[in-house]
Amino acid sequence: MEVVNTPSQELALTNCAFVSAADLRRFPNYIALVGDALVLTLRAHDAIANGRIALNGIQRRQAKVSAGDSVTVSSFVPPDDFKLALLTMELSYVKAKANQEQLDAVLLAQQLRKRFLDQVMTTGQKVTFEFCGTNYIFTVNQAMLEGQESSTPLDRGFLSSDTYIIFEAAPNSGIKVINQKEAASSKLFKHKEFNLEKLGIGGLSAEFTDIFRRAFASRVFPPHIVSRLGIKHVKGILLYGPPGTGKTLMARQIGKLLNGKDPKIVNGPEVLSKFVGETEKNVRDLFADAENEQRTRGDESDLHVIIFDEIDAICKSRGSSRDGTGVHDSIVNQLLTKIDGVEALNNVLLIGMTNRKDLLDEALLRPGRLEVHIEINLPDENGRFQILQIHTNKMKQSSFLSPDVNLLELALQITSAHLNEAARTKNYSGAELEGVVKSAVSYALNRQISMDDLTKPLDEESIKVTMDDFVNGLQEITPAFGASMDNLERCRLRGIVDCGKPHKHIYQRAMLLVEQVKVSRGSPLVTCLLEGPAGSGKSATAATVGIDSDFAYVKVISAETMIGFSESSKCAQICKVFEDAYRSPLSIIILDDIERLLEYVAIGPRFSNLISQTLLVLLKRVPPKGKNLLVIGTTSEVGFLESIGMCDAFSATYHVPKLKKEDAKKVLQHLNVFNEGDIDAAAEALDDMPLKKLYTLVEMAAQGRTGGSAEAIYAGKEKIDIDHFFSILGDIIRY
């Protein structure tokens, strides 16, 4: 049909389309679909010729046609149960006004229900109308049918006498809606519902729910309700937790979800300046827009979001900096006055992010400032699955993901034909899981590249990211809060062998402690000390317990990793390992050679009291709720530890003895480097020998009298000469 203008201004305000009487008879229910999406009620008018349809200017813009154009018009048959239960409208003037007007929501709703009764309203549709002598436009933001779930919205329905109408004033329109007691306001958010997976946020549903409840629930309601409740809006959120867990991502997505001004993102050190007073001015400038808008619009002001990344860089505890300038102290003071000072702003939301909550000034964390503290922790199994889904979604849609890839298997920490013990996602952060996906993709892409001919055409269809690629990626990307397998394996370079009943008994007792940590509700902290002579296998036993425990976090604290550190640096490093352990549900910390950590020297005796006191405190400190920790210590100087009260800090102490001859015989039989008839004689000579010294003697004897025999002996082609072995043993003065 040919598009023409509506015959009169009054008819243009009816939201109807007009056709000839003859054409109207072609539409049984007088409702038509104009173009692709616009549904209008039809009326007959004598001034309209056959084959023409009259649309007002707003309707033409909606249908994307001009006067004189042709448009398809078809009969629209509404389905059953097509009445709207809820209609959300955004109000604005047809012609902008300088002065502000108040609209009574109750009276306006009554007029609109009467005027547009039984007309179809579509999400996104603009309708012009007259109210009290002024022409307005409302935009349909949300249309929900009776009995419809909000998660499965249809976009249109009939406006009935029972339709529930919510009015929102368009930003900067000068319209103020009063007397609206019917529903909560939804203009705070751009979207009517949240799909965290679409936002790229995985495993943080509970945290996001807490943020919404505490920081945004009050802002959804109209200002007069908040005023009657006598509460103030939350002005600050602090997101803290380990690196790579999604703090920055969540803050940015919160900013994108909100209507109003774009969030200001500030990296902590950016506000610092070398000029006196300039740093404080930079802080004030962050709040300038919010202050100006609150003066002009009051409670109708948009929400201004300011995001501080690495807020600990500028908001350290006052008095902690020793730079002599006091700049950091003045930043904190300026920030506090802006958030909750005499002229406190009500249209500001601060989101701070940090890995070190303990460094922040306490005054900044109290209610009225950054009062909502949300810990963004390492994702659990379900969270890891969601994160892997998010990062592989596009490649799955593009058919680049091989059918053999099982993301659930990768996330749920199960051992299968594909995944060995080392290739699991335990304690991986979100950023590390993204790194695993990138690494897996790099293997798939590299298979399609010929290093001999880089100009060779690429076959896009053959690009497949397989399960093996993900396994390789897991082995390549190690989690910062995972088990340090390399360090653990270094503690038992020769593997683990059957050393007899004493060592086996100690291992079994230690594994019982592991089970106790897993299932106990009353003892989240379990400690044990392995003491014995040097080289008796204490470190190897502790490392084996750590590997066999299947705990997500296993770390070794040893003096060799802190060579050259000052006392305070060593204490800080030890505390950091314990703090990291508190982030994992199940953790093991191995304190290897405690006397070396304490810088013990027998002459004196001399040792570090600062490190000693640090360990004593940490060995008695109960982990946070839901976090269980096993601490295993090793020492060759148990008498010294008893003298300083360190042994009392451990709940159990096990003696790791030297090898007796029957134990030494088992080890020699396992090594299989002696003739069968010589093993008893060698074992007799090795009675009361430390395990480590036994290995050293065997390796020395395996070189032969002139050297070069070791390879043949270890291959089983030759055996160690017993006389040469006794000769080597005789050269060793001390065990």
N, C-alpha and C positions, 0 to 999 in steps of 0.2 A: 504494500500500500504506500501511497505518496504521503510524506509528512508535511503538515501545515501547522501554522501557529494556532494556539487556542483563541477562540473568538473574543473573549473578554478577560479582564483582570480577575474578576470574581470567579470565573470558571477555572482560571489557572491555580487558584488556591484550594481547589477541591481534590487534587491529586488524582483526578480521573482523566481518561483519554476519551475523545469525542469522535464519533463516526456518524454516518447517515443512518436513518432508521432502517433502510434496506440492508445495509451491512451489519447492523446490530443483530438482525434475526439469524445471522450465520453463527452467532456465538450463544449457545443455549443458556449458559449460566452467567453471561455478561462479563466474563473474565478472560483476559487475553495475555499471552506471552509476547511481549514486544521485543524483537531482537533476540538476543541469547539469554538474558537473565532478568529483564524487567517485567514484572507481573502487575497489570493495572486493571482497575474496574472500568468497564466501557459504559458510555451513555450516548444516547442519540441527540443530535442537534441539527436543526433545519439548515444552518449555514454551512454544513459540511457536505460536500458532494460525495457521490458514490466513489469508492476506491481510494478515499483519503482518510487519514487519521490525524486528529489535532492533538499536539503535545505541547506542554509549556516548556520554557527554556531549560529548567532543571531536568525534566524528563528527557529532553533531547540530549543533554549532556550525558545522562545515565545510559541512554541507548546508543550513544556515539553516532548520532545522525544530525543533519541540519535540515532546515525547511527546504522542501523540494526534493530531498533524497527519497529513495525507496527503502522500506524496511519490511521484514517478514513479520506478519502478525498471525498467530495461531491460537486456537482455543486452548485454554488452560483448565484441566480437570483436577480439582484439588483432591487429595487423598482423604480417607477417613481420619477423624481426630486431628483436624488441622487448625484448631484454635490455639492461639498463643497464650501461654501461662505467664511469660515474662518478656518484657520489651525494654531494652535499655536505649535511651536516646541522648545524643549530644546536641545541645542547643547553641545556635548562633544567629546573628542578625542577617537579613538579606542585604542590608546596607549598614556598614559599621557605624556605631554611635560612639561619641566621645564620653558621654556620661554613663554611669553604671545603673542598671535597672534590676529590681528584685522581682522574681516570678514566684508566685505561690504554687507549689507543686501539686497540691490537692485540687485547686481550681483548674489548673492547666490540664491535669490528667482527665478530669471530668469532661472538659471541652473536647479534647482529642478523641476520647472514646466515643463521644456523641458524633463528632464530625466525620471520623474515618471508620465508623463501625462497619465490620464485615469486609473491609479492604485488606488485601494481602500486603504484608510488610516483609521486606527482604533485607537481610543483613547487608549493610553498605549502601542501602537506598537513601536518597535525600528527598525530603518532602517539604514543600513550602506551605505555610499556613499563617493566618492572621489571628492575633490575640490582643485584645484591648487596644485596637487601633494601630498595632505595630506588626510588621511582617517578619516572620522568623523562618528559619530552616532547621529541621531536625534531621540528624543522621542516625540511622539504625545501627547501633554497635553490636547488639546481641538480640537474637530472637529465639526463644525457647518454647517448645510446644508443651502442652499438658502431658505429664507422665514421662517426659523425655529426660534421659540421663544427660548431665552436662558434658560427659566425656564423648557423647556421640551426637553432636548438635546438627539439626537441620537448619537451613538458613532462611526459612520463611514460614509464614502462617497467617491466619485471619486475626485481625484485631477485634476482640470481643469486649463485651461489657465487664467481663471478669478479668481481663488482662491486667497484670501487675506492671506498672510503668515506673521506670527509674529514670530520672533526669540528671544529666551532667552538663555543666557549662563548658563550652569549648575554651581552650586556653586563650587568654588575652581577649576574650569576647566582651568583657564588661558586664556579663550576665551573672547574677547571683541567685541561686535557687534556694528558696526558704520553705519552711514547713514540710520538708521531705522527711517523713518519719517511716517511710514504707520499707526501705531496704538499705543495705550497705552500699557505699560508693565503690565503683569498680574502675574509676579513672586513674587510680594510682599505677596500674599495670597496663602494659600494651596488650598483653594476651589475657584471655579470660581463664585460662588454665595453664598448668605448667607440665611440660614433658621434659624431665631432666636429661633423658637420653638424647633428645633432639638438641638440647643445649650443649651437649658434649660433656655433661657431668655424670660420672658413674660412681656408684657406691657411696653417695653422700645424701641419700634420701632423708635419713633421720636428722642429720645436721641441718639440711635445708628446711625441714619441717620446724625445727626449733627456732631457726632464724625468722621464719615467717610468723610464728606464734608470738615471739617476744618483740620483734622489731617492726612488723608490718601490720599485724592484726588491728591495732588501735588506729592506724592511719587509713584503713579501709573504710571505717565508719565516718559519717559526717561530723564536722567539727562540733556541732551543738551537742551531740551525744557524748563525745569525749569530754566536753566542758561540764556536762551534767555528772559524768562519772568522777570528775575531779582529779584526773590523771594527766600526766605529761607523756608525750611521745618519747620513745627510746631514740637517743641521738647518736649512739655509737655502738659499733660491733667490732669485736676483736677476734680475728681468726688466727689461731696459733697451732703449731704442730711441726712435724718433721718436714724437711725440704722435699718438694716434688709431690706432695699429697693433694694438691688442687686448691690451695688457698687463693692464689692470684686468679685462677680460672673462675672460682666461685664468685669472687668479688666483681670481676668484670661482667659475668653473666647477670648478676643481680642488678648492676648498673644498666645493662641492656634491657632487662625486663621492665624497668620503671619508665613511666611516662615523664615528660618534662625535660629538664635540661640534661645534656649529655654529662656523664660523670667526669669529674676532674681526677686524673690519675697522677699521683705525685710519688716519685721515687725519693725515699727519705733524704739523701744528701743533696737533692736538687734545690731545696729551699735555703741551703747554707750560702752565705755570701761573705766576701772578705771585708766588706764595708760595715762600719758600725751602724747598727740599727736596721740594716737592709734585710737581714734574715727575718726579724720580727715583722717587717713590712710585707715580705713575701707570704708569711703566714696570714696576715690580715687580708691580703689580696685574694686569698683562696675563698674567703667568706664574703667578699664585697658584693658579688651578684646576689647572693642569698639575702644579704641585709637590705639591698635596694628593693628587691621584690617584696620582702616582708613589709617594708614601709608603705608600699603602694597597694598591695593586695591582701595583706593580713593573713587570715587563716586560709584564704583561697590560693595562697601562693603555691607554686609547684615545689616538689621536693628536689633539693640540690644534694647530690651525692659526691662526696670527696673521698677518694681511695688513697690511703697511705701504704705504699709497698715498702717493706723493711722499715717499719715505724720505729723499731728499736735503735736505728741509726741516729735519730734526732730526739727521741723522747726517753733518754736514759734517766735513771733516778737522779734527782737533783742532788748535787754535791759529790757525785761519783766521778765526774770528769775532773782531771787535774791539768787542764790546758791553761788555766789562769784567766781565761776570758769570760767564762760563764755563759757562753753563747747557748750551749745546750740547755742550761737552766732557764734562760730567758725564752727559748722556744717553747718549753713545757708551760711556762707561766702564760705566755701569749695564747697558746692553744686552749688552756684551761679557761681563760677569761672569755674566749670566743664561744666555746661550747656551752659553758654553764656559768657565765658571769652575770653582771647586773642586767645587761641587755641581751639576755640569752636568746638565741635563734630557735624557732620551732619548725623551720622548714629545711633543716640540714640533717643529713645522715652521714656520719663518718664511718668508714670501714678501714680498720687497720689490720695489717698482716705482719706476722713475725714468726721466726723460728725460736726466739728467746724471750718468752713472756717474762721470765725472771728479771730481765734487764730494765723493764719499763717502770716508770715512776708510779708509785702506788696511788697517788691522787688521780692519775689518769684513768685508773681502772675501777673507781668507785661508781655507784649508781649516779646517773645524771651525766656521766661522761661516756667512756667506752665500757658500758655496763654489761653488755651481752658478750660473754666469753664462750666461744665455740671451738672446741679442739677438733681439728681436722687430722684424724689419725690415719695410720696405714689401712688400706682397704681390707675387708675380710674376703672370704671366698666368693660370696655373691657379688661384692663390689668389684673384685678383680674380673669376674666374668662380664659384668656390665662394661667395664673399661675396655676389655679386649673386644667386646662387641662394637663399641663406639669406634675404635680405631681400625676395625676390619670391615666396617659396614659398607664403605664405598667399594672396596676391592671385591666384596661378596656380590654386590649389585652388578659390578662390571665383569663377573665370572672369572676373576683372577685368583680367587681363593679355592684351593683344591678341595675336593669332597672329603679327603681323609683328615682334614684339620678339625679337631675336636676342641673347641674353646673351653667347654665345660671341664674337660679332662685337664687342660692346662691350668685352669683356675682352682680346681677343687683339690689340688695337692695329692693326687692319687698316682700310684706307680703302675705302669702298664708296659706293654711291649714297646711303646714309643718312648715313654718317659722313665729315665732312671732316677736314682735318688737325688742326683745333683741338679737335674733339669726340672725344677718345679718353680712355681711362682710365689712361694712362701715369702712374706714380708716384702714383696715388691711394692714400691709406691706407684702412683698413677703415671708419673713421668718416666719411671723405669720400665713400666709395661709398654708405654709408647715407644721407648727405645728398643724393646724386644721386637715389637712389630716392625719398626724401621729396619732393624738388623735382619729379620726374616725376609723382608722384601728385597734387601740388598743381595741376599743369596739367590733369590729367584731371578732378579734382573741380571746378575753376573753370569748366570747360566746361558743367557741369550746373547752374550757379547763374546765375540771371537777376538782374542788378543793378537792373533796373527793378522787379522784384517778388520780394523775398526770401522771400515766403510761398508761392511757387509750388511745388507738389509735386515731389519729386525722383524721377527714374526710376532706380532702382538698377541695373536690367539694362543700361542704356545706358552705365554707367561703364566705360570701357576705357582702360587706360594703354598708349599706343602707343610705337612706336620714336621718333617725333618728340618725344614728351614726354621720353624719356631723353636725346635729343640736346640739347634745351633745358636739361635738368638738368645735363648735362656742361658746357655753356657757362656756366651760372650758378654752379656750384661749382668753383672753381679749386683745384688741389692745392697745398699749401704747399711741396711738393718737386718741383713741375713746372716747366716752362719759363715764364718771365715774359714772355709774348707781348706784353703791353701795353708793357713797357719796351723790348723789342726793336723793336717797330714805331715807337716814339717816336724811335728812333735813325735811322730812315729814313722820315721823314714823307712825302717826295715819292716814295717807292717806290724801285725800283732800275732803272736804265737802262743801256744799252750805252755806256760811257764810253771805249771804245777798247781796244786791246790791252794796255796796261800794267795797267789795273784788272782786266781779264778774266783776265790771267795770275796776278795776286795771288789772285783769288778761286779759281781752279783749284788753285793751290798750297795754299791753306788747306783746300779740300775734300779734297785728298790727305791732309792731316794728320788730317782727320776719319776717313777710311777707315783710316788707320794706327792710330788710337785704337781703332776698332771691332775690328780683326782681330789687332793685335799682341799677342803673349804676353810679349815681353821689355821693352816700354816702356809701362807703364800710365800714365805721365805724359808728355805732349807739350806744349811751350810754343812760342809764336811771338809776335813783336812786330811790329806795323804802325806804322811811323814815317813822318812826312811833315809838310808844312806844315799849318797850321790850315785846316779846311774842305775838305781834299782827298778826303774820303770814307772815312776810316779807320773811324769808328764805324759807318757804314752798311754797309761791307763786313763788319765783324766781326758785326754783327747779322744780316746775310743768311746768313752761314755758320752762325750759331746756329740760325736758323729752318730752313734747308735741311738741317741735319744730321740732323733727326728724332730728336735725343737727348731723353731724358725730362727731364733737368734742365739748364736753361740759365739762368744768372743774370748780371745786369750789376751790377758794383760801380763806382759812380761817386761823385764828390764831392758831387753835387747831392742825393743821398739821405742825406748825413751832415752837412749844414750845422748848425753849432752843437755838434757832437760834440767831446768832448775827445780827445786823442791815444789814451788807453787805450780809450775807447769805440769809436773808429774801428777800432783793432786787434781788439777783441772782435767787432765786427760783421763784419770781414773774415774772421776765423777761423771764425765761425759759418757763413758761406757755404761755406767750404772743407769744414768738418765735415759740413754737409748734403750736399755733393756726394759725399762718401765713402760715403753711404748708397745712392747710385744706381749701377747698373752702368755707365752711360755718362753723362758730364756735361761741360758746357762752362761755364767762367767767363770773363767778359769784364771785364778791368780797363780801364775807359774813362778816358782822360786821366790817366795815372799821375802826371804832374807835379802835377796838382791834388790827387790823393789824398795826395801827399807834402807838400802845402802849400808848393810851391816858389815862391820869389821870386828873380828874377835878381840883385837888388841884395844883395850879401853874399857868395855866395848863401846863402839860408836855406831849410831844409827840415826835415821831421820825421824824425829818425834812428830813432825808435821804430817808426814806420810802415814806414820803409825796411827795417829789419831784419826786421820781421814778414813783409813781402812776399818778401824774399830767402829766408827760411826756408821759407815755404809754396810758393814756386816750385820748390824742390828736394825737397820732402817727397813721397815715393812713396806713392800711395794704398794702402789695404788690398787684400789679395788679392781678385781678382774685380771690382775697381772701377777703371775707366779714366777719365782726366780730361784734357781739353784746355783749356789756359789761353791766351787771346788778349789781349794787351795793346795799347793804342794810346797814342801820345805824339806831341807836336809839339816836344819838347825832347830829342831823342835824344842831343845832346852832353852834356847834364846827366846823363842816365841812364848814359852811358858813364863819366862821371867818378866816379860812386859805385858802379860795378861792377854796375849793374842789368841792363845789356844782356847780360852774360855769363850771367845766369840763364835767358835764353831760348835755346831750341835753334835757332831760326831767326828772322831779321829780314828784313822785306820793306819796301821803300821805296814809299810811295804818293805818286806825283808830282802836280804841278799838271797841268791839261789843256793839251795842245798844240792848235794851231788845227784839226788834223784831228779830234781828239777832241771839241773844242768843237762842230764842225760836226755830228757825230753826235748830240750832245745836243740841239742846236737843231732838227735835223730831227725828232727824237722829240717835242719840245715842240710843233712845228707852230704857232708864233705869229708867224713872219716870212714875208714873201713869198719865193718861191723864189729870186728874183734878189738878195735882200738877205742871204741866209744866209752866203754866202762872205765878204762884207764884215764882217758881224757876227763871224764866226768868226775872221777875221784880227785884229780888235780884241781878241778874248778870248784870244789866245795867252798861255800861261803863267798862266792864271787858275785859282784853286781852284774846285772844283765847287760848293761851297756859295755862294761869292760870285757865280758865274754865275747860279744860281737867283735870288739876291736881286736882281741887276741886271735880269733878265728880268721879275720881278714888279713892280719899280719902274717899268720902261718900259711895262708893260702897263696901268698906270693912265691913260696918255695925258697930254696936256699940261694938261688941266683936271680930270682924274680921271673916274671912272665908266666907263672903257672896258674894264676888265678882264673883266667878265662876257661882253661880246660877243666879245672876243679869245679867251677860253678856250672859248667855244662854237663858234669857227671862223667867225664872221660877219665879223670884222675882223682886221687884222694890225697888228703893231707898226710904227709909223713909224720908219724907220731913222735919220733925222736926230734924232728925239727920243731914240732909244736912244743915239746918240753923245753927245748932250748930257748924258744921265744918266751915261754912262761918264766923261765929262770932269769931272764933279763928284766922282768917287771918286778921292781922292788916292792911297790905298794899296790894294793888292790884299790 
